[in-house]
Amino acid sequence: MPKNFPPEVRDRAVRMVLDRLPDYPSVNAACKVVTPKLGVGTESPRRWVTQT
């Protein structure tokens, strides 16, 4: 069953990934750097960025 993250965590993750995207070759690579700081898996922020 997927975890439901608060909207604040989701918004922050998307912002952090998009801010770092120019420094990395892909969304997935940027997510791998950001997710340990947020305590979420790599797949959720990648999906959130894609949906945004």
C-alpha distance matrix in Angstrom:
0.0 3.8 6.6 9.4 12.6 15.9 18.1 20.6 18.5 17.6 21.3 22.6 20.6 21.8 25.3 25.4 24.4 26.9 29.6 29.4 29.0 32.8 32.9 30.5 30.7 27.2 24.2 22.3 25.1 25.1 21.4 22.0 24.6 23.0 19.5 20.9 22.8 19.8 17.4 14.7 13.9 16.2 14.2 13.0 16.7 18.0 16.1 17.2 20.7 20.8 19.9 22.5
3.8 0.0 3.8 6.5 9.3 12.8 14.8 17.2 14.9 13.8 17.6 18.8 16.8 18.0 21.5 21.7 20.7 23.2 25.8 25.7 25.5 29.3 29.5 27.2 27.6 24.1 20.9 19.2 22.0 21.8 18.0 19.0 21.5 19.6 16.3 18.1 19.7 16.6 14.6 11.6 11.0 13.2 11.1 9.4 13.0 14.6 12.8 13.6 17.1 17.5 16.6 19.0
6.6 3.8 0.0 3.8 6.2 9.7 12.2 14.3 12.0 11.7 15.5 16.4 14.9 16.6 19.7 19.9 19.6 22.2 24.4 24.5 24.8 28.6 28.7 26.9 27.7 24.4 21.0 19.6 22.0 21.2 17.4 18.4 20.4 18.0 14.7 16.3 17.3 14.0 12.1 9.6 10.2 13.0 11.8 9.4 12.3 14.8 13.5 13.4 16.9 18.1 17.1 18.9
9.4 6.5 3.8 0.0 3.8 6.6 9.0 11.5 10.1 9.6 13.1 14.6 13.8 15.2 18.1 18.9 19.0 21.1 23.4 24.1 24.4 28.2 28.7 27.2 28.2 24.9 21.3 20.5 22.9 21.6 18.0 19.6 21.2 18.3 15.5 17.4 17.8 14.1 13.1 10.8 12.2 14.6 13.3 10.1 12.3 15.1 13.4 12.3 16.0 17.4 15.8 17.1
12.6 9.3 6.2 3.8 0.0 3.8 6.4 8.1 6.4 6.6 10.1 11.1 10.6 12.6 15.1 15.7 16.3 18.5 20.4 21.2 22.0 25.7 26.1 25.0 26.5 23.3 19.7 19.1 21.2 19.4 16.0 17.8 18.8 15.6 13.1 15.0 14.8 11.0 10.7 8.9 11.2 13.4 13.0 9.5 10.6 14.0 13.0 11.2 14.4 16.6 15.3 15.9
15.9 12.8 9.7 6.6 3.8 0.0 3.8 5.4 5.5 6.6 8.8 10.2 11.0 12.7 14.5 15.7 17.0 18.7 20.3 21.7 22.8 26.3 27.0 26.3 28.1 25.1 21.4 21.4 23.2 20.9 17.9 20.0 20.4 16.9 15.0 16.9 15.8 12.0 12.7 11.6 14.4 16.3 16.1 12.4 12.6 16.1 15.2 12.6 15.5 18.0 16.3 16.1
18.1 14.8 12.2 9.0 6.4 3.8 0.0 3.8 5.5 5.0 6.0 8.5 9.8 10.6 12.1 14.1 15.4 16.4 18.1 20.1 20.9 24.3 25.4 25.0 26.6 23.7 19.9 20.6 22.6 19.9 17.3 20.0 20.3 16.7 15.5 18.0 16.6 13.1 14.6 13.2 15.6 16.8 16.3 12.5 11.9 15.2 14.1 10.9 13.3 15.9 13.9 13.1
20.6 17.2 14.3 11.5 8.1 5.4 3.8 0.0 3.8 5.4 5.2 6.1 8.5 10.0 10.5 12.1 14.2 15.4 16.3 18.4 19.9 23.0 23.9 23.9 26.0 23.5 19.9 20.6 22.0 19.0 16.7 19.3 18.8 15.1 14.4 16.5 14.4 11.2 13.4 12.9 15.9 17.0 17.3 13.8 12.5 15.9 15.8 12.5 14.2 17.3 15.9 14.5
18.5 14.9 12.0 10.1 6.4 5.5 5.5 3.8 0.0 3.8 5.5 5.2 6.0 8.6 9.9 10.4 12.2 14.2 15.2 16.6 18.0 21.5 21.9 21.5 23.6 21.0 17.5 17.7 19.0 16.2 13.6 15.8 15.6 11.9 10.8 12.8 11.2 7.7 9.7 9.1 12.2 13.4 14.1 10.9 9.6 13.3 13.6 10.9 12.7 15.9 15.2 14.3
17.6 13.8 11.7 9.6 6.6 6.6 5.0 5.4 3.8 0.0 3.8 5.5 5.2 6.2 8.6 10.0 10.7 12.3 14.2 15.6 16.4 19.9 20.8 20.1 21.8 18.9 15.1 15.7 17.5 15.0 12.3 15.2 15.5 12.0 11.0 14.0 13.0 9.7 11.5 9.7 11.8 12.2 12.1 8.7 7.2 10.6 10.4 7.3 9.3 12.4 11.4 10.7
21.3 17.6 15.5 13.1 10.1 8.8 6.0 5.2 5.5 3.8 0.0 3.8 5.5 5.2 6.1 8.6 10.0 10.6 12.2 14.4 15.3 18.5 19.8 19.8 21.6 19.0 15.4 16.8 18.3 15.2 13.5 16.6 16.3 12.8 12.9 15.8 14.1 11.4 14.1 12.8 14.9 14.8 14.9 11.7 9.4 12.2 12.3 8.7 9.5 12.8 11.8 9.9
22.6 18.8 16.4 14.6 11.1 10.2 8.5 6.1 5.2 5.5 3.8 0.0 3.8 5.5 5.1 6.1 8.6 9.9 10.4 12.3 14.1 17.2 17.9 18.2 20.6 18.4 15.0 16.2 17.0 13.6 12.1 14.8 13.8 10.1 10.7 13.2 10.9 8.8 12.0 11.6 14.1 14.0 15.1 12.4 9.6 12.7 13.8 10.7 10.9 14.6 14.5 12.5
20.6 16.8 14.9 13.8 10.6 11.0 9.8 8.5 6.0 5.2 5.5 3.8 0.0 3.8 5.4 5.1 6.1 8.5 9.9 10.8 12.0 15.5 16.0 15.6 17.7 15.3 11.8 12.6 13.6 10.5 8.5 11.3 10.9 7.3 7.6 10.7 9.4 7.3 10.2 9.0 10.8 10.3 11.5 9.2 6.1 9.2 10.8 8.3 8.5 12.2 12.7 11.5
21.8 18.0 16.6 15.2 12.6 12.7 10.6 10.0 8.6 6.2 5.2 5.5 3.8 0.0 3.8 5.5 5.2 6.1 8.5 10.0 10.4 13.8 15.1 14.7 16.4 13.8 10.3 12.0 13.4 10.4 9.1 12.6 12.5 9.5 10.4 13.9 12.8 11.1 13.7 12.0 13.0 11.7 12.0 9.9 6.4 8.2 9.5 6.6 5.6 9.3 9.9 8.1
25.3 21.5 19.7 18.1 15.1 14.5 12.1 10.5 9.9 8.6 6.1 5.1 5.4 3.8 0.0 3.8 5.5 5.2 6.0 8.7 9.9 12.7 14.1 14.7 17.0 15.0 12.0 14.2 14.8 11.2 10.9 14.2 13.1 10.1 12.0 14.9 13.1 12.0 15.3 14.4 15.8 14.6 15.4 13.5 9.9 11.6 13.2 10.3 8.7 12.3 12.9 10.3
25.4 21.7 19.9 18.9 15.7 15.7 14.1 12.1 10.4 10.0 8.6 6.1 5.1 5.5 3.8 0.0 3.8 5.5 5.1 6.3 8.6 11.5 11.9 12.4 15.2 13.7 11.0 12.6 12.4 8.7 8.7 11.4 9.7 6.8 9.4 11.9 10.1 9.8 13.2 12.9 14.3 12.9 14.6 13.3 9.6 11.3 13.8 11.7 10.1 13.7 15.1 13.0
24.4 20.7 19.6 19.0 16.3 17.0 15.4 14.2 12.2 10.7 10.0 8.6 6.1 5.2 5.5 3.8 0.0 3.8 5.4 5.2 5.9 9.5 10.1 9.8 12.0 10.1 7.2 9.1 9.3 5.7 6.0 9.3 8.5 6.5 8.9 12.1 11.4 11.2 13.9 12.7 13.1 10.8 12.2 11.6 7.8 8.4 11.3 9.9 7.6 10.9 13.0 11.5
26.9 23.2 22.2 21.1 18.5 18.7 16.4 15.4 14.2 12.3 10.6 9.9 8.5 6.1 5.2 5.5 3.8 0.0 3.8 5.4 5.1 7.9 9.9 10.3 12.1 10.5 8.1 11.1 11.4 8.1 9.3 12.7 11.9 10.2 12.7 15.9 14.9 14.6 17.5 16.2 16.5 14.1 14.9 14.1 10.4 10.3 12.6 10.8 7.7 10.6 12.5 10.2
29.6 25.8 24.4 23.4 20.4 20.3 18.1 16.3 15.2 14.2 12.2 10.4 9.9 8.5 6.0 5.1 5.4 3.8 0.0 3.8 5.7 7.3 8.7 10.3 13.1 12.4 10.8 13.4 12.7 9.1 10.9 13.6 11.8 10.3 13.5 15.9 14.4 14.8 18.1 17.6 18.3 16.2 17.6 16.9 13.1 13.5 16.0 14.2 11.4 14.4 16.2 13.7
29.4 25.7 24.5 24.1 21.2 21.7 20.1 18.4 16.6 15.6 14.4 12.3 10.8 10.0 8.7 6.3 5.2 5.4 3.8 0.0 3.8 5.7 5.6 6.9 10.2 10.0 9.0 11.1 9.6 6.2 8.9 11.0 8.9 8.5 12.0 14.2 13.3 14.4 17.3 16.8 17.1 14.5 16.5 16.5 12.9 12.8 16.0 14.9 12.1 14.8 17.3 15.4
29.0 25.5 24.8 24.4 22.0 22.8 20.9 19.9 18.0 16.4 15.3 14.1 12.0 10.4 9.9 8.6 5.9 5.1 5.7 3.8 0.0 3.8 5.4 5.4 7.5 6.9 6.4 9.3 8.4 5.8 8.8 11.3 10.4 10.5 13.4 16.1 15.8 16.5 19.1 17.9 17.4 14.4 15.6 16.0 12.5 11.4 14.4 13.9 10.6 12.5 15.5 13.9
32.8 29.3 28.6 28.2 25.7 26.3 24.3 23.0 21.5 19.9 18.5 17.2 15.5 13.8 12.7 11.5 9.5 7.9 7.3 5.7 3.8 0.0 3.8 5.6 7.5 8.7 9.5 12.3 10.8 8.9 12.3 14.3 13.0 13.6 16.8 19.1 18.7 19.8 22.4 21.5 21.1 18.0 19.3 19.8 16.4 15.1 18.0 17.5 14.0 15.6 18.5 16.7
32.9 29.5 28.7 28.7 26.1 27.0 25.4 23.9 21.9 20.8 19.8 17.9 16.0 15.1 14.1 11.9 10.1 9.9 8.7 5.6 5.4 3.8 0.0 3.8 7.0 9.0 10.2 12.0 9.4 7.9 11.7 12.6 10.8 12.2 15.6 17.3 17.1 18.8 21.3 20.8 20.3 17.2 19.2 20.2 16.9 15.8 19.2 19.0 15.8 17.6 20.7 19.2
30.5 27.2 26.9 27.2 25.0 26.3 25.0 23.9 21.5 20.1 19.8 18.2 15.6 14.7 14.7 12.4 9.8 10.3 10.3 6.9 5.4 5.6 3.8 0.0 3.8 5.6 7.5 8.8 6.1 5.8 9.5 10.2 9.5 11.5 14.3 16.2 16.7 18.3 20.2 19.2 18.1 14.7 16.5 18.0 15.1 13.4 16.9 17.4 14.4 15.7 19.2 18.3
30.7 27.6 27.7 28.2 26.5 28.1 26.6 26.0 23.6 21.8 21.6 20.6 17.7 16.4 17.0 15.2 12.0 12.1 13.1 10.2 7.5 7.5 7.0 3.8 0.0 3.8 7.2 8.4 6.7 7.9 11.1 11.7 12.1 14.2 16.4 18.6 19.6 20.8 22.4 20.9 19.1 15.5 16.6 18.5 16.1 13.5 16.7 17.8 14.8 15.2 18.9 18.5
27.2 24.1 24.4 24.9 23.3 25.1 23.7 23.5 21.0 18.9 19.0 18.4 15.3 13.8 15.0 13.7 10.1 10.5 12.4 10.0 6.9 8.7 9.0 5.6 3.8 0.0 3.8 5.3 5.3 6.5 8.7 10.1 11.3 12.7 14.4 17.1 18.3 18.9 20.3 18.3 16.4 12.7 13.2 15.1 12.8 10.0 12.9 14.3 11.4 11.6 15.3 15.4
24.2 20.9 21.0 21.3 19.7 21.4 19.9 19.9 17.5 15.1 15.4 15.0 11.8 10.3 12.0 11.0 7.2 8.1 10.8 9.0 6.4 9.5 10.2 7.5 7.2 3.8 0.0 3.8 5.5 5.2 6.1 8.7 10.2 10.5 11.8 15.0 16.0 16.0 17.5 15.3 13.7 10.1 10.4 11.7 9.1 6.5 9.6 10.6 7.9 8.6 12.2 12.2
22.3 19.2 19.6 20.5 19.1 21.4 20.6 20.6 17.7 15.7 16.8 16.2 12.6 12.0 14.2 12.6 9.1 11.1 13.4 11.1 9.3 12.3 12.0 8.8 8.4 5.3 3.8 0.0 3.8 5.5 5.0 6.3 8.9 9.9 10.3 13.2 15.0 15.1 15.9 13.5 11.3 7.5 8.1 10.5 8.8 6.2 9.5 11.5 9.8 10.4 13.8 14.6
25.1 22.0 22.0 22.9 21.2 23.2 22.6 22.0 19.0 17.5 18.3 17.0 13.6 13.4 14.8 12.4 9.3 11.4 12.7 9.6 8.4 10.8 9.4 6.1 6.7 5.3 5.5 3.8 0.0 3.8 5.4 5.2 6.7 9.0 10.3 12.4 14.1 15.2 16.1 14.6 12.7 9.2 11.1 13.3 11.3 9.4 13.1 14.4 12.5 13.6 17.0 17.2
25.1 21.8 21.2 21.6 19.4 20.9 19.9 19.0 16.2 15.0 15.2 13.6 10.5 10.4 11.2 8.7 5.7 8.1 9.1 6.2 5.8 8.9 7.9 5.8 7.9 6.5 5.2 5.5 3.8 0.0 3.8 5.5 5.3 6.4 8.7 11.2 12.0 12.9 14.6 13.4 12.5 9.4 11.4 12.6 9.7 8.7 12.5 12.8 10.6 12.7 15.8 15.3
21.4 18.0 17.4 18.0 16.0 17.9 17.3 16.7 13.6 12.3 13.5 12.1 8.5 9.1 10.9 8.7 6.0 9.3 10.9 8.9 8.8 12.3 11.7 9.5 11.1 8.7 6.1 5.0 5.4 3.8 0.0 3.8 5.3 5.1 5.8 8.9 10.2 10.3 11.6 9.9 8.8 5.7 8.0 9.0 6.5 6.2 10.0 10.5 9.3 11.5 14.2 14.3
22.0 19.0 18.4 19.6 17.8 20.0 20.0 19.3 15.8 15.2 16.6 14.8 11.3 12.6 14.2 11.4 9.3 12.7 13.6 11.0 11.3 14.3 12.6 10.2 11.7 10.1 8.7 6.3 5.2 5.5 3.8 0.0 3.8 5.7 5.7 7.4 9.7 10.8 11.2 10.1 8.5 5.8 9.1 11.0 9.4 9.2 12.8 13.8 13.0 14.9 17.7 18.0
24.6 21.5 20.4 21.2 18.8 20.4 20.3 18.8 15.6 15.5 16.3 13.8 10.9 12.5 13.1 9.7 8.5 11.9 11.8 8.9 10.4 13.0 10.8 9.5 12.1 11.3 10.2 8.9 6.7 5.3 5.3 3.8 0.0 3.8 5.9 6.7 7.9 10.0 11.3 11.3 10.9 8.9 12.3 13.4 11.1 11.5 15.2 15.4 14.3 16.8 19.4 19.0
23.0 19.6 18.0 18.3 15.6 16.9 16.7 15.1 11.9 12.0 12.8 10.1 7.3 9.5 10.1 6.8 6.5 10.2 10.3 8.5 10.5 13.6 12.2 11.5 14.2 12.7 10.5 9.9 9.0 6.4 5.1 5.7 3.8 0.0 3.8 5.8 5.7 6.8 9.0 9.0 9.7 8.4 11.5 11.5 8.9 10.4 13.7 13.1 12.3 15.4 17.4 16.8
19.5 16.3 14.7 15.5 13.1 15.0 15.5 14.4 10.8 11.0 12.9 10.7 7.6 10.4 12.0 9.4 8.9 12.7 13.5 12.0 13.4 16.8 15.6 14.3 16.4 14.4 11.8 10.3 10.3 8.7 5.8 5.7 5.9 3.8 0.0 3.8 5.3 5.1 6.0 5.4 6.1 5.9 9.2 9.1 7.6 9.7 12.5 12.3 12.6 15.4 17.1 17.1
20.9 18.1 16.3 17.4 15.0 16.9 18.0 16.5 12.8 14.0 15.8 13.2 10.7 13.9 14.9 11.9 12.1 15.9 15.9 14.2 16.1 19.1 17.3 16.2 18.6 17.1 15.0 13.2 12.4 11.2 8.9 7.4 6.7 5.8 3.8 0.0 3.8 5.5 5.2 6.7 7.8 8.5 12.1 12.3 11.3 13.4 16.2 16.1 16.5 19.2 20.9 20.9
22.8 19.7 17.3 17.8 14.8 15.8 16.6 14.4 11.2 13.0 14.1 10.9 9.4 12.8 13.1 10.1 11.4 14.9 14.4 13.3 15.8 18.7 17.1 16.7 19.6 18.3 16.0 15.0 14.1 12.0 10.2 9.7 7.9 5.7 5.3 3.8 0.0 3.8 5.8 8.2 10.4 11.1 14.4 13.8 12.1 14.6 17.3 16.4 16.6 19.8 21.2 20.6
19.8 16.6 14.0 14.1 11.0 12.0 13.1 11.2 7.7 9.7 11.4 8.8 7.3 11.1 12.0 9.8 11.2 14.6 14.8 14.4 16.5 19.8 18.8 18.3 20.8 18.9 16.0 15.1 15.2 12.9 10.3 10.8 10.0 6.8 5.1 5.5 3.8 0.0 3.8 5.6 8.7 10.1 12.8 11.3 10.0 13.2 15.2 13.9 14.9 18.1 18.9 18.5
17.4 14.6 12.1 13.1 10.7 12.7 14.6 13.4 9.7 11.5 14.1 12.0 10.2 13.7 15.3 13.2 13.9 17.5 18.1 17.3 19.1 22.4 21.3 20.2 22.4 20.3 17.5 15.9 16.1 14.6 11.6 11.2 11.3 9.0 6.0 5.2 5.8 3.8 0.0 3.8 6.9 9.5 12.1 11.0 10.9 14.0 15.7 15.1 16.6 19.4 20.2 20.4
14.7 11.6 9.6 10.8 8.9 11.6 13.2 12.9 9.1 9.7 12.8 11.6 9.0 12.0 14.4 12.9 12.7 16.2 17.6 16.8 17.9 21.5 20.8 19.2 20.9 18.3 15.3 13.5 14.6 13.4 9.9 10.1 11.3 9.0 5.4 6.7 8.2 5.6 3.8 0.0 3.8 6.6 8.6 7.3 7.9 10.8 12.2 12.0 13.9 16.3 17.0 17.7
13.9 11.0 10.2 12.2 11.2 14.4 15.6 15.9 12.2 11.8 14.9 14.1 10.8 13.0 15.8 14.3 13.1 16.5 18.3 17.1 17.4 21.1 20.3 18.1 19.1 16.4 13.7 11.3 12.7 12.5 8.8 8.5 10.9 9.7 6.1 7.8 10.4 8.7 6.9 3.8 0.0 3.8 5.7 6.1 7.5 9.2 10.8 11.7 13.4 15.1 16.4 17.7
16.2 13.2 13.0 14.6 13.4 16.3 16.8 17.0 13.4 12.2 14.8 14.0 10.3 11.7 14.6 12.9 10.8 14.1 16.2 14.5 14.4 18.0 17.2 14.7 15.5 12.7 10.1 7.5 9.2 9.4 5.7 5.8 8.9 8.4 5.9 8.5 11.1 10.1 9.5 6.6 3.8 0.0 3.8 5.8 6.1 6.5 8.9 10.4 11.2 12.7 14.7 15.9
14.2 11.1 11.8 13.3 13.0 16.1 16.3 17.3 14.1 12.1 14.9 15.1 11.5 12.0 15.4 14.6 12.2 14.9 17.6 16.5 15.6 19.3 19.2 16.5 16.6 13.2 10.4 8.1 11.1 11.4 8.0 9.1 12.3 11.5 9.2 12.1 14.4 12.8 12.1 8.6 5.7 3.8 0.0 3.8 5.7 5.1 6.1 8.6 10.0 10.6 12.3 14.3
13.0 9.4 9.4 10.1 9.5 12.4 12.5 13.8 10.9 8.7 11.7 12.4 9.2 9.9 13.5 13.3 11.6 14.1 16.9 16.5 16.0 19.8 20.2 18.0 18.5 15.1 11.7 10.5 13.3 12.6 9.0 11.0 13.4 11.5 9.1 12.3 13.8 11.3 11.0 7.3 6.1 5.8 3.8 0.0 3.8 5.4 5.2 6.2 8.7 9.9 10.6 12.3
16.7 13.0 12.3 12.3 10.6 12.6 11.9 12.5 9.6 7.2 9.4 9.6 6.1 6.4 9.9 9.6 7.8 10.4 13.1 12.9 12.5 16.4 16.9 15.1 16.1 12.8 9.1 8.8 11.3 9.7 6.5 9.4 11.1 8.9 7.6 11.3 12.1 10.0 10.9 7.9 7.5 6.1 5.7 3.8 0.0 3.8 5.3 4.8 6.0 8.5 9.7 10.3
18.0 14.6 14.8 15.1 14.0 16.1 15.2 15.9 13.3 10.6 12.2 12.7 9.2 8.2 11.6 11.3 8.4 10.3 13.5 12.8 11.4 15.1 15.8 13.4 13.5 10.0 6.5 6.2 9.4 8.7 6.2 9.2 11.5 10.4 9.7 13.4 14.6 13.2 14.0 10.8 9.2 6.5 5.1 5.4 3.8 0.0 3.8 5.5 5.3 6.3 8.7 10.0
16.1 12.8 13.5 13.4 13.0 15.2 14.1 15.8 13.6 10.4 12.3 13.8 10.8 9.5 13.2 13.8 11.3 12.6 16.0 16.0 14.4 18.0 19.2 16.9 16.7 12.9 9.6 9.5 13.1 12.5 10.0 12.8 15.2 13.7 12.5 16.2 17.3 15.2 15.7 12.2 10.8 8.9 6.1 5.2 5.3 3.8 0.0 3.8 5.5 5.0 6.1 8.6
17.2 13.6 13.4 12.3 11.2 12.6 10.9 12.5 10.9 7.3 8.7 10.7 8.3 6.6 10.3 11.7 9.9 10.8 14.2 14.9 13.9 17.5 19.0 17.4 17.8 14.3 10.6 11.5 14.4 12.8 10.5 13.8 15.4 13.1 12.3 16.1 16.4 13.9 15.1 12.0 11.7 10.4 8.6 6.2 4.8 5.5 3.8 0.0 3.8 5.4 5.1 6.1
20.7 17.1 16.9 16.0 14.4 15.5 13.3 14.2 12.7 9.3 9.5 10.9 8.5 5.6 8.7 10.1 7.6 7.7 11.4 12.1 10.6 14.0 15.8 14.4 14.8 11.4 7.9 9.8 12.5 10.6 9.3 13.0 14.3 12.3 12.6 16.5 16.6 14.9 16.6 13.9 13.4 11.2 10.0 8.7 6.0 5.3 5.5 3.8 0.0 3.8 5.4 5.0
20.8 17.5 18.1 17.4 16.6 18.0 15.9 17.3 15.9 12.4 12.8 14.6 12.2 9.3 12.3 13.7 10.9 10.6 14.4 14.8 12.5 15.6 17.6 15.7 15.2 11.6 8.6 10.4 13.6 12.7 11.5 14.9 16.8 15.4 15.4 19.2 19.8 18.1 19.4 16.3 15.1 12.7 10.6 9.9 8.5 6.3 5.0 5.4 3.8 0.0 3.8 5.4
19.9 16.6 17.1 15.8 15.3 16.3 13.9 15.9 15.2 11.4 11.8 14.5 12.7 9.9 12.9 15.1 13.0 12.5 16.2 17.3 15.5 18.5 20.7 19.2 18.9 15.3 12.2 13.8 17.0 15.8 14.2 17.7 19.4 17.4 17.1 20.9 21.2 18.9 20.2 17.0 16.4 14.7 12.3 10.6 9.7 8.7 6.1 5.1 5.4 3.8 0.0 3.8
22.5 19.0 18.9 17.1 15.9 16.1 13.1 14.5 14.3 10.7 9.9 12.5 11.5 8.1 10.3 13.0 11.5 10.2 13.7 15.4 13.9 16.7 19.2 18.3 18.5 15.4 12.2 14.6 17.2 15.3 14.3 18.0 19.0 16.8 17.1 20.9 20.6 18.5 20.4 17.7 17.7 15.9 14.3 12.3 10.3 10.0 8.6 6.1 5.0 5.4 3.8 0.0
